[in-house]
Structures are given as structure tokens and as C-alpha cells.
Amino acid sequence: MKLRILYHGNCFDGVSSAAFFSKFYRSTYNADTDIAYTPTMHRAGNAFDADQFDGDENAIVDFKYSPDPRLTWWFDHHQSAFLTKEDEEHFNADTSGKKFLDTTSKSCCEFIARIAKDKFGFEDESMAELIHWAHIIDGALYESPAQCVELRSSALKLMQVIEGEKDPKFVERIIRSLTEKSLDEILESTEIQERLEPILKRHWETVELIKQRAVYAKGVVVFDLTDTDIDGYNKFIPYYFYPQTTYNVSVTRSHFRTKISVGSNPWSPRPRLHNIAEICEKYGGGGHAVVGAVSLRPEDVEAGKRFAAEIVETLSFETD
């Protein structure tokens, strides 16, 4: 018996969701199931490849819906959960009782845990710490920008490893470890520590670069990293330096996409006036009301910069 889990790649909540669903499935259905993992990333066009659904059962956690008939389980909490209206209609017509969406959940891991308990009678106290931190990290429920940027806990350090790791096989080992060990135990392992040191060094270099490049005006911080090799960063760095901002917009580039990231400051002195997911959807992206992104082809850097400028104009207040 093989279960394939597709999860949101380089994302603490995606990894946590994959770990919790693994524990749930083995405890509830088949303890001897062979579980394989595939990270999925937002990109221009179709989010999935046809050969990814190769299990006897296939699950997607913390990522967009697929109408593929081989998909058995689906959990998501994003407002932009469907690539097309037809996909949404397909989901609404599903009668399997194994596909779930709740856009009010702060994290997908928390959502899966709730469904597992309420509908399947499964609960595991050993996973409570993981659920707690997935809730904080994906819900941006930090005490302050400093708590996140300065990485004061094992969970936040592990988050940096997950977000920066390029080897999906190593992330798979983290997922498997999360079903058996505490966050402190995982962080203390030699293989995590070996990766953490250069990641922390790069993190602080990125903090300094964003400090140099970020420009604030009319409630929006904006910066461009497309000429660097930085394709991801701690999303709370802009608020660390500009606590007065309401929004931040950035453009980055990797080998598989040009990405516009749009976020809102949880500690902003002025209220958020826009639904960020709806703004991103206009450009083919999506996300949540408070955070979202647009993924373009890697060669579409100039279009990304143009779209980002339009988003900044939409979000900007009339005055500072």
C-alpha cells in the first residue's frame, strides 16, 4: 500500500500538515503504509504534473485543489484554493467525505487536526506542539516582528531550515522526524545543525540587504531582489525595520518563477483595507486576505516589476 502526499513545499505549515496527516493515516487506516512525499510550489499555469499522483491513495495538503480522479484526500485553507471555477465545482460535487476546505483556519495543520478529531475520532497529544507552532507561524500570530526575525525558538529556527532547504529528500526526513520527535530534538540533531549555521548566516545577510533596499511610502514597503540569488526570505523583515507600514510588496526570481510577494503587517497602526488574495488573483495568483503572492514565468521579470508597481499603487494610502 502506497500513499503519496503532495504538500506545500518549503513551508512550515505544509511540512507540518504532511507530518500530521501521515500520523493520522497510519493510525486510522494502515499502520504499514509506505508514504512518499512530493513538495508542490506555486508556478505559472498548472500546479501539478500528471505523474505526481502515483500512489494507491493520493493526498494534497496545504495546496490547491486538483480534479484528478486519482486524488483521494485534500485539505486546504487558502482563499485561492482553486485554479479554475471548474475545479471548485468539481470539489463541491465530491461525495467522498475526504476532501476539506476551511478558509478561516489559521493553518492547514490545525485544520487537519480538527477534522481528524471531529470526523474520524483521531487525536494525538504528541503532535500538539507542532500544531501550535504551525498555527502561530502560518497565522502570523507572533508577539512582535522581532520574535520572528530574531528566531528565538526551535520552531522558528526549523522554519528557516525548511524554507531554505533545496533538497526535497532532506525535507522528507524532517517530515518523518516530526511524526516521532519533538521540535527541540529535531533541531539538536547534527544534520539540522550543519544546515542551520549557513542558513542563519544567509538570513542575517538577507535582513541587511532588505534593510538597504526597502523603500517606505504611504503605508507600503517595497523592494526588488530579482538581481540576487535570494528567492525567499523571512516575510516579517520589512515590519522589523518599518513598524509603521501596513503592507509590503517584493519581487524575487528563481529558476522556476518570478514571484511577487504581498503581505500585511499584523502590528500596523493603520488597519488593512484590502483583501490581498483578491488583488493577487487579478494577476493569476492568490493566497489569504492578509498575505498572498503571484507566480509568473522566470523570464517575466519586467512584467513582475510592473505588476508589483500596480499592486503598490492599489495598496498605497493617500498620505503617510
Summary of the structure (lengths in Angstrom):
residues: 320
radius of gyration: 19.2
end to end distance: 59.2
largest distance: 60.8
contacts: 1061
relative contact order: 0.12
helix: 43%
strand: 18%
